[in-house]
Amino acid sequence: MLRFPRRPTEPLPLRVVPSDDGTIEPDGEFVQYEQDHDDVAVNYRHRALMNVIALVIVTVLVGAGVWIADTIAAIQRDQDCVIQGRSNCAPVELPLTKRQ
């Protein structure tokens, strides 16, 4: 186990800028990330649409993965049959009939 030296953690000082009316406001670093309430509804709709698109993409990828895994399993079964020296490795499909 490696032990790393720990440094004492001190809270970062909050930089504040006095505004024109005399109140103290945080520094403007995060002003570009602030949003109005009107924009929140638009962003929510956009985010919901992106979530639906992501769900569709993930569903397609999972379906493709299952299909590829099934195809690989069938090919492996056929190769195993041929490697064993069998002459007829094709699956026999019988029609379903009703029994009386």
Stockholm file with secondary structure:
# STOCKHOLM 1.0

chainA/1-100         MLRFPRRPTEPLPLRVVPSDDGTIEPDGEFVQYEQDHDDVAVNYRHRALMNVIALVIVTVLVGAGVWIADTIAAIQRDQDCVIQGRSNCAPVELPLTKRQ
#=GR chainA/1-100 SS CCCCCCCCCCCCCCCEEECTTSCEEECGGGGGGCCCHHHHHHHHHHHHHHHHHHHHHHHHHHHHHHHHHHHHHHHHHHHHHHHTTCSCCSCCCCCCCCCC
#=GC SS_cons         CCCCCCCCCCCCCCCEEECTTSCEEECGGGGGGCCCHHHHHHHHHHHHHHHHHHHHHHHHHHHHHHHHHHHHHHHHHHHHHHHTTCSCCSCCCCCCCCCC
//
